[in-house]
Amino acid sequence: MATKNASSEFRILSLSGGGYLGLYTAVVLADLEARVGEPLGRRFDLIAGTSVGGLLGLALAYEVPMAQIVKLFVEKGEDIFSARKLPSGAVTRLLDLTRSVLGPKYTGETLRQELTRHLGERTLGDALHAVVIPAVDVSRCATKVFKTPHADTSLGDEDVRAVDVAMATSAAPAYFPSVQIGHTLYADGGLFAMAPDQVALHEAELFMGAKPSRVRMLSVGTAAMGYRPADQIEADAGAVGWLNDGRLILTMISVQQQHVVAVMEDRLEDRYMRIDAPWPARAGLGIDIATRSAALTLTALGRETVAQLDAQRIRAFI
């Protein structure tokens, strides 16, 4: 897995997490892939992805066309999650919360089937492009970064199936079951690295020999960095108040991404580019809202974002 660029620049693509909001990311990537006229993974020396971003990153690593992943989100989203809308009344919100009290909301079986259809039985050792995928070892409460064998210090995961890694990094607690790989249970990498930009830069610098002054990073969000809840939370809110409408997890997604972006802008300055969209208030979106309306909103946001990109600046990153 040699450097892809003719120049001495080291290019990184980093993809944030956010559940079904990742359709926005997939649309952005599909449009960029159409612009360059070849698999987008070939334009980067390292790809990092967390949660749904990890799923997308792995697809890029095996050169699965992003248009196919967009189609997966649109056509199978309601099977992976559900066809329900964002709960609006007090009773429906409470009922929604009870769905994850005794176990995860979703089995993950449809997602695994669809990923297997696209990735097959390929392992990380079969990847065409270097990838790092954060997850959490829930047995030991420890961080884990799955890696392709792109460096001498990145060995050990080459026999792990890509589908299992995608399921592990996407296993959001209370939404999907934890995923067993070997003798270890793993959960969503977003528990510590919702935006894996710093994980990617660390890998590039310490293990791949990239000088920070030569790193150029493109980071793509899930339209959640500017999240604002539809209703203000009360000072004495309890679990119901914080968990309503996915408020707690969306807040975590938003503030983690804000912090990472601020750090990366300081580290890389104009060699860092973030692609994201403002949170569409009252559009009925959520990390597990996969309705037709949500799909249309996220698709439109993604296409609008790419259409508004500075053509000269984006060319410097892809």
C-alpha positions as CSV (number, residue, x, y, z in Angstrom):
1,M,0.0,0.0,0.0
2,A,2.3,2.7,-1.3
3,T,1.7,6.4,-1.4
4,K,-0.9,7.1,-4.0
5,N,0.3,10.6,-5.0
6,A,2.9,11.7,-7.4
7,S,3.8,14.6,-5.1
8,S,5.3,14.2,-1.7
9,E,2.1,15.1,0.0
10,F,0.4,12.6,2.3
11,R,-3.3,12.7,1.8
12,I,-5.8,11.6,4.4
13,L,-9.6,11.2,4.2
14,S,-11.4,11.1,7.5
15,L,-15.1,10.2,7.8
16,S,-17.2,11.0,10.9
17,G,-19.9,8.9,12.5
18,G,-23.6,9.6,12.8
19,G,-25.8,6.6,12.0
20,Y,-28.3,7.1,9.2
21,L,-27.0,10.7,8.9
22,G,-24.1,9.0,7.1
23,L,-26.2,9.1,4.0
24,Y,-25.2,12.7,3.7
25,T,-21.5,11.6,3.8
26,A,-22.1,8.9,1.2
27,V,-23.8,11.4,-1.2
28,V,-20.8,13.8,-0.8
29,L,-18.4,11.0,-1.5
30,A,-20.4,9.7,-4.5
31,D,-20.4,13.1,-6.0
32,L,-16.7,13.6,-5.5
33,E,-16.0,10.2,-6.9
34,A,-18.0,11.1,-10.0
35,R,-16.0,14.3,-10.3
36,V,-12.6,12.5,-10.3
37,G,-13.7,9.7,-12.6
38,E,-12.1,6.9,-10.6
39,P,-12.5,5.1,-7.3
40,L,-12.1,7.8,-4.7
41,G,-9.9,5.6,-2.4
42,R,-7.1,5.9,-5.0
43,R,-6.7,9.6,-4.2
44,F,-5.7,9.0,-0.6
45,D,-2.8,7.5,1.3
46,L,-4.9,6.8,4.4
47,I,-8.6,6.5,5.0
48,A,-10.0,6.8,8.6
49,G,-13.7,6.2,9.5
50,T,-15.7,5.8,12.6
51,S,-19.1,4.1,12.9
52,V,-21.0,4.8,9.7
53,G,-17.8,6.6,8.5
54,G,-16.0,3.3,9.1
55,L,-18.5,1.5,7.0
56,L,-17.9,4.0,4.2
57,G,-14.2,4.0,4.6
58,L,-14.1,0.2,4.2
59,A,-16.2,0.4,1.1
60,L,-13.7,2.9,-0.3
61,A,-10.8,0.7,0.7
62,Y,-12.2,-2.1,-1.5
63,E,-13.3,0.3,-4.3
64,V,-17.0,-0.4,-3.8
65,P,-18.6,2.5,-5.8
66,M,-20.1,5.1,-3.5
67,A,-23.2,5.3,-5.7
68,Q,-23.9,1.7,-4.6
69,I,-23.6,2.6,-0.9
70,V,-26.0,5.6,-1.4
71,K,-28.4,3.2,-3.0
72,L,-28.0,0.8,0.0
73,F,-28.9,3.7,2.4
74,V,-31.9,4.8,0.5
75,E,-33.4,1.4,-0.3
76,K,-32.5,-0.5,2.8
77,G,-32.5,2.2,5.5
78,E,-35.9,1.4,6.8
79,D,-35.0,-2.3,7.0
80,I,-31.8,-1.6,8.9
81,F,-33.4,0.8,11.3
82,S,-37.2,1.3,10.9
83,A,-39.8,3.3,9.0
84,R,-40.8,5.3,12.0
85,K,-40.6,9.1,12.1
86,L,-39.0,11.1,14.9
87,P,-41.4,10.7,17.9
88,S,-43.2,13.9,18.6
89,G,-45.6,13.4,21.5
90,A,-44.7,12.6,25.1
91,V,-46.2,9.1,24.9
92,T,-44.5,8.1,21.7
93,R,-41.2,9.5,22.9
94,L,-41.5,7.4,26.1
95,L,-42.5,4.3,24.1
96,D,-39.5,4.8,21.8
97,L,-37.1,5.0,24.8
98,T,-38.5,1.7,26.2
99,R,-37.5,-0.1,23.0
100,S,-33.8,0.0,24.1
101,V,-34.2,-0.6,27.9
102,L,-33.7,-4.4,27.9
103,G,-31.7,-4.7,24.7
104,P,-30.6,-2.9,21.5
105,K,-33.3,-1.4,19.2
106,Y,-32.1,-3.2,16.1
107,T,-30.6,-6.6,15.4
108,G,-28.1,-5.5,12.8
109,E,-28.8,-8.5,10.7
110,T,-30.0,-6.6,7.6
111,L,-27.0,-4.3,7.8
112,R,-24.7,-7.3,8.0
113,Q,-26.4,-9.0,5.1
114,E,-26.0,-5.9,2.9
115,L,-22.4,-5.3,3.9
116,T,-21.6,-8.9,3.1
117,R,-23.2,-8.4,-0.3
118,H,-20.8,-5.6,-1.0
119,L,-17.7,-6.7,0.8
120,G,-18.0,-10.5,0.8
121,E,-15.6,-12.4,2.9
122,R,-12.6,-10.1,2.3
123,T,-10.3,-9.4,5.2
124,L,-8.4,-6.2,6.1
125,G,-5.4,-7.8,4.5
126,D,-7.3,-7.8,1.2
127,A,-7.9,-4.1,1.2
128,L,-6.6,-2.0,-1.7
129,H,-6.1,1.1,0.3
130,A,-4.8,1.8,3.9
131,V,-7.5,2.2,6.5
132,V,-7.8,2.8,10.2
133,I,-11.1,2.1,12.0
134,P,-11.7,3.0,15.7
135,A,-13.8,0.7,17.9
136,V,-14.1,0.0,21.6
137,D,-13.2,-3.2,23.4
138,V,-16.2,-3.3,25.8
139,S,-14.8,-6.3,27.7
140,R,-11.8,-4.3,28.9
141,C,-13.2,-0.7,28.4
142,A,-10.2,-0.1,26.0
143,T,-9.8,1.7,22.7
144,K,-9.1,-0.3,19.6
145,V,-8.1,0.8,16.2
146,F,-8.4,-1.8,13.5
147,K,-5.8,-1.4,10.8
148,T,-5.0,-2.7,7.3
149,P,-1.4,-4.1,7.2
150,H,0.0,-0.8,5.7
151,A,3.0,-0.6,8.0
152,D,5.2,-2.9,10.0
153,T,3.6,-1.6,13.1
154,S,0.1,-2.1,11.8
155,L,0.1,-5.8,11.7
156,G,-2.3,-8.1,13.6
157,D,-5.7,-7.4,12.1
158,E,-5.1,-8.6,8.5
159,D,-7.1,-11.7,8.9
160,V,-10.2,-10.0,10.4
161,R,-13.1,-9.8,8.0
162,A,-14.0,-6.3,6.8
163,V,-17.7,-6.9,7.5
164,D,-17.0,-7.7,11.1
165,V,-15.0,-4.5,11.5
166,A,-17.7,-2.5,9.9
167,M,-20.3,-4.0,12.2
168,A,-18.0,-3.4,15.3
169,T,-17.3,0.2,14.6
170,S,-21.1,0.8,14.0
171,A,-22.3,-1.0,17.1
172,A,-23.8,2.0,18.9
173,P,-24.8,1.0,22.4
174,A,-28.5,0.5,22.8
175,Y,-29.0,0.7,19.0
176,F,-27.1,-2.4,17.8
177,P,-25.6,-5.4,19.6
178,S,-21.9,-5.5,20.4
179,V,-19.9,-7.5,17.9
180,Q,-17.7,-10.4,18.8
181,I,-14.4,-10.8,16.9
182,G,-12.4,-13.6,18.2
183,H,-12.9,-13.7,22.0
184,T,-13.5,-9.9,22.3
185,L,-16.7,-7.8,22.2
186,Y,-16.5,-4.5,20.4
187,A,-18.8,-1.5,20.3
188,D,-19.0,1.8,18.3
189,G,-15.7,3.7,17.9
190,G,-17.7,6.9,18.3
191,L,-17.5,6.3,22.0
192,F,-14.0,7.9,21.8
193,A,-13.4,9.1,18.2
194,M,-16.6,10.2,16.6
195,A,-14.5,12.2,14.2
196,P,-11.3,10.1,13.6
197,D,-9.2,12.9,12.3
198,Q,-6.7,12.8,15.2
199,V,-6.5,9.0,15.0
200,A,-5.6,9.3,11.3
201,L,-3.0,12.0,11.8
202,H,-1.4,10.0,14.6
203,E,-1.2,6.9,12.4
204,A,0.2,8.9,9.5
205,E,2.9,10.6,11.6
206,L,4.0,7.8,13.9
207,F,3.5,4.7,11.9
208,M,3.6,5.7,8.2
209,G,6.4,8.2,8.3
210,A,4.4,11.2,7.1
211,K,5.7,14.6,8.1
212,P,3.0,16.9,9.5
213,S,4.0,19.7,7.1
214,R,3.3,17.4,4.2
215,V,-0.1,16.1,5.4
216,R,-3.3,17.3,3.7
217,M,-6.5,16.1,5.3
218,L,-10.1,16.1,3.9
219,S,-12.6,15.5,6.7
220,V,-16.3,14.8,6.0
221,G,-19.0,15.1,8.6
222,T,-22.6,13.9,8.9
223,A,-24.4,17.3,9.0
224,A,-24.5,17.0,12.8
225,M,-21.6,19.3,13.9
226,G,-24.0,22.2,14.2
227,Y,-26.7,20.2,15.9
228,R,-29.3,22.1,17.9
229,P,-32.2,20.4,19.6
230,A,-35.6,21.4,18.5
231,D,-36.6,22.1,22.1
232,Q,-34.5,23.5,24.9
233,I,-33.6,21.0,27.7
234,E,-34.6,21.8,31.3
235,A,-31.9,22.3,33.9
236,D,-33.2,19.4,36.0
237,A,-33.8,17.0,33.1
238,G,-33.3,13.3,33.7
239,A,-32.7,10.3,31.5
240,V,-36.0,10.9,29.6
241,G,-35.1,14.5,28.8
242,W,-31.6,13.7,27.7
243,L,-32.5,10.6,25.6
244,N,-35.6,12.1,23.9
245,D,-35.1,12.5,20.2
246,G,-31.6,11.2,20.4
247,R,-30.5,14.4,22.2
248,L,-27.7,12.9,24.2
249,I,-26.0,11.0,21.4
250,L,-26.5,13.9,18.9
251,T,-24.9,16.3,21.4
252,M,-22.0,13.9,21.8
253,I,-21.6,13.7,18.0
254,S,-21.7,17.4,17.6
255,V,-19.4,18.5,20.4
256,Q,-16.8,15.8,19.6
257,Q,-16.7,16.9,16.0
258,Q,-16.5,20.6,16.9
259,H,-13.5,19.9,19.2
260,V,-11.6,17.7,16.7
261,V,-12.1,20.2,13.9
262,A,-10.8,23.1,16.0
263,V,-7.7,21.0,16.9
264,M,-7.1,19.9,13.3
265,E,-7.4,23.5,12.0
266,D,-4.7,24.5,14.5
267,R,-2.5,21.6,13.6
268,L,-2.8,21.6,9.8
269,E,-4.1,25.1,9.1
270,D,-4.9,25.4,5.3
271,R,-3.9,21.8,4.8
272,Y,-7.1,20.8,6.5
273,M,-10.5,20.9,4.8
274,R,-13.8,20.1,6.5
275,I,-16.9,19.3,4.5
276,D,-20.2,19.5,6.4
277,A,-23.6,21.0,6.3
278,P,-25.6,23.0,8.9
279,W,-28.0,20.9,11.0
280,P,-31.4,21.1,9.3
281,A,-33.5,22.1,12.3
282,R,-37.0,20.6,12.6
283,A,-36.4,18.4,9.5
284,G,-37.1,15.3,11.7
285,L,-33.6,13.8,11.4
286,G,-31.9,11.5,13.8
287,I,-29.2,8.8,13.8
288,D,-31.8,6.1,13.3
289,I,-34.5,8.0,11.3
290,A,-34.4,6.3,7.9
291,T,-37.7,7.5,6.5
292,R,-38.2,8.5,2.8
293,S,-38.3,12.1,3.9
294,A,-35.0,11.8,5.8
295,A,-33.4,10.2,2.8
296,L,-34.5,13.0,0.5
297,T,-33.3,15.7,3.0
298,L,-29.9,14.1,3.5
299,T,-29.4,13.5,-0.2
300,A,-30.3,17.1,-1.1
301,L,-28.0,18.4,1.6
302,G,-25.1,16.3,0.3
303,R,-25.6,17.4,-3.3
304,E,-26.0,21.0,-2.3
305,T,-22.8,20.8,-0.3
306,V,-20.7,19.5,-3.1
307,A,-22.2,22.0,-5.6
308,Q,-21.1,24.8,-3.3
309,L,-17.5,23.6,-2.8
310,D,-14.7,25.8,-4.1
311,A,-13.5,23.8,-7.1
312,Q,-9.9,24.9,-6.9
313,R,-9.6,24.2,-3.1
314,I,-11.2,20.7,-3.3
315,R,-8.9,19.7,-6.1
316,A,-6.0,20.3,-3.8
317,F,-7.3,17.6,-1.5
318,I,-8.5,14.9,-4.0
